[in-house]
Structures are given as structure tokens and as C-alpha cells.
């Protein structure tokens, strides 16, 4: 009999009688937080959305507890599909805010963001938003490292044809070009889509 697990279950039952503010302060251990996430996904999702709201609004009384809750959630993320929980949020704005905050988290590796940027399931649910900009900037770092000197195609840089702003696209184009990793087709796209940036970088790299 797992005495520790039963103790956690009893503690969770007492948490359910509390309001959302009290719940934030109740999850002071990673073990209790993990059990809440695993056993009571619907209730967990409500608390997670509440935590996002407090972090975004910079609520002076709850920001610290809310951020700790988000940190615990970040640690539990193991694969891109774990982000799909956010789709259960009540408000669309909170979904985009949550993704942006998580993509900026120091607790999520660049490799995780690399996988997230390539996830068709996540992109289908969240096809636009600031989170894509943050994710793309971390994605390209890993892409260049993984390439290990080989050329990178446009499709590899934009695996799902994401709807990201031009300034983010330009960032990705520029990074890969500066590293000398673009294949010929990708290079032609760069010349056509961002001629001024291409001219500036090519001149700089040529020592002009």
C-alpha cells in the first residue's frame, strides 16, 4: 500500500474545498502539484488559467504564488502534446498569454521549444500569437546546432508554414544566412522576400 500516495490524495480533497486563491498557496510541493495535474485535469486547468491571469495582470498579492504554480507546470511538460491542456481554458486571450509565458520560461529547454514549433497539433489549435515569435527565436538556435554544418532548407526552418510576423521570419532568415547554412532555394527566397536585409548582410559578411 502506497501510504505516501494516499496521504497526497487526502490533501488534494481538502484543497478542493478552497477557492482558487487558496489553491495557489496550497501547492507548495512538487509532489502534490503533480498529483493534482495527473488526477484532476479539469480542476487543474481552471487553477492554471487563474494563475496565468494573475501573472499577466501583475497582481501584487498573487503574482508570486501564481508564478510558482506555472513553474511547477513547466517542469511537468515533457512533450508538445502537454501544451494542449491550455486549449481547455475558458478565454482565448489566456491561451495565447499562457503559451507566450511558457515559451519564455527558463524551465523549458530550447529542445522542447524546437519540438513545439514543429508540432502540427499545437499549431492547428494556436495558429497565431506572440508565443510563435518567442518560440521561433528559440527554435532557430537548435535548428542551426542540429544541422552540424549541413545546409538548411526553407521547409526545415518553417515546418508548418506558421503565420508569424515578417520581422520574426526575417530574424530566422538572417540567423541561418549568417551561419552560412542556407541551401540555394532558401537563399533565393531570402533575396526575394527581404532584399534590403539580404543586401545589408551580404555586404557586411563580404567585408563591404
HUNOR-V834683 format. One record per backbone hydrogen bond with DSSP energy under -1.0 kcal/mol. CO is the residue of the C=O (numbers start at 1). NH is the residue of the N-H. E is the energy in kcal/mol with one decimal. If there is no record, write none. Layout:
co->CO nh->NH e->E
co->CO nh->NH e->E
This chain:
co->1 nh->3 e->-1.4
co->2 nh->6 e->-2.0
co->3 nh->7 e->-2.2
co->4 nh->8 e->-1.8
co->5 nh->9 e->-2.2
co->6 nh->10 e->-2.1
co->7 nh->11 e->-2.0
co->8 nh->12 e->-2.2
co->9 nh->13 e->-1.8
co->10 nh->14 e->-1.4
co->11 nh->15 e->-1.4
co->12 nh->16 e->-1.6
co->15 nh->18 e->-2.1
co->19 nh->23 e->-2.0
co->20 nh->24 e->-1.8
co->21 nh->25 e->-1.0
co->23 nh->27 e->-1.0
co->26 nh->28 e->-1.6
co->29 nh->33 e->-1.9
co->30 nh->34 e->-2.5
co->31 nh->35 e->-1.9
co->32 nh->36 e->-2.0
co->33 nh->37 e->-2.2
co->34 nh->38 e->-2.5
co->35 nh->39 e->-2.8
co->36 nh->40 e->-1.8
co->40 nh->44 e->-2.7
co->41 nh->45 e->-2.5
co->42 nh->46 e->-1.4
co->43 nh->47 e->-1.8
co->44 nh->48 e->-2.6
co->45 nh->49 e->-2.2
co->46 nh->50 e->-1.8
co->47 nh->51 e->-2.2
co->48 nh->52 e->-2.2
co->49 nh->53 e->-2.1
co->50 nh->54 e->-1.8
co->51 nh->55 e->-2.1
co->52 nh->56 e->-2.6
co->53 nh->57 e->-2.2
co->54 nh->59 e->-2.0
co->59 nh->63 e->-2.4
co->62 nh->66 e->-2.6
co->63 nh->67 e->-2.7
co->64 nh->68 e->-2.0
co->65 nh->69 e->-1.8
co->66 nh->70 e->-2.2
co->67 nh->71 e->-2.3
co->68 nh->72 e->-2.1
co->69 nh->73 e->-1.9
co->70 nh->74 e->-2.6
co->71 nh->75 e->-1.8
co->72 nh->76 e->-1.2
co->79 nh->82 e->-2.1
co->80 nh->83 e->-2.0
co->81 nh->84 e->-1.4
co->83 nh->86 e->-1.8
co->84 nh->87 e->-1.4
co->85 nh->88 e->-1.9
co->86 nh->89 e->-1.9
co->91 nh->95 e->-1.2
co->92 nh->96 e->-1.8
co->93 nh->97 e->-2.1
co->94 nh->98 e->-2.6
co->95 nh->99 e->-2.1
co->96 nh->100 e->-2.1
co->97 nh->101 e->-2.4
co->98 nh->102 e->-2.5
co->99 nh->103 e->-2.4
co->100 nh->104 e->-1.3
co->105 nh->108 e->-1.0
co->109 nh->113 e->-1.8
co->110 nh->114 e->-2.2
co->111 nh->115 e->-1.9
co->112 nh->116 e->-2.3
co->113 nh->117 e->-2.4
co->116 nh->119 e->-1.4
co->119 nh->123 e->-2.2
co->120 nh->124 e->-2.5
co->121 nh->125 e->-1.2
co->122 nh->126 e->-2.6
co->129 nh->132 e->-1.2
co->130 nh->134 e->-1.8
co->131 nh->135 e->-2.9
co->132 nh->136 e->-2.6
co->133 nh->137 e->-1.7
co->134 nh->138 e->-1.2
co->135 nh->139 e->-2.5
co->136 nh->140 e->-2.2
co->138 nh->142 e->-1.2
co->139 nh->143 e->-2.4
co->140 nh->144 e->-2.2
co->141 nh->145 e->-1.7
co->142 nh->146 e->-3.0
co->143 nh->147 e->-1.6
co->147 nh->150 e->-1.9
co->152 nh->183 e->-2.0
co->153 nh->157 e->-1.5
co->154 nh->158 e->-2.1
co->158 nh->161 e->-1.3
co->162 nh->164 e->-1.6
co->165 nh->169 e->-2.1
co->166 nh->170 e->-3.0
co->167 nh->171 e->-1.3
co->168 nh->172 e->-2.1
co->169 nh->173 e->-3.1
co->170 nh->174 e->-2.7
co->171 nh->175 e->-2.3
co->172 nh->176 e->-2.3
co->173 nh->177 e->-2.5
co->174 nh->178 e->-2.9
co->175 nh->179 e->-1.6
co->176 nh->181 e->-2.3
co->177 nh->180 e->-1.6
co->181 nh->152 e->-4.3
co->183 nh->187 e->-2.3
co->184 nh->188 e->-1.9
co->185 nh->189 e->-1.9
co->186 nh->190 e->-2.2
co->187 nh->191 e->-2.2
co->188 nh->192 e->-2.0
co->189 nh->193 e->-3.4
co->190 nh->194 e->-2.2
co->194 nh->198 e->-2.7
co->195 nh->199 e->-2.6
co->196 nh->200 e->-2.3
co->197 nh->201 e->-2.6
co->198 nh->202 e->-2.9
co->199 nh->203 e->-2.0
co->200 nh->204 e->-2.1
co->201 nh->205 e->-3.1
co->202 nh->206 e->-1.6
co->203 nh->208 e->-3.3
co->204 nh->207 e->-1.2
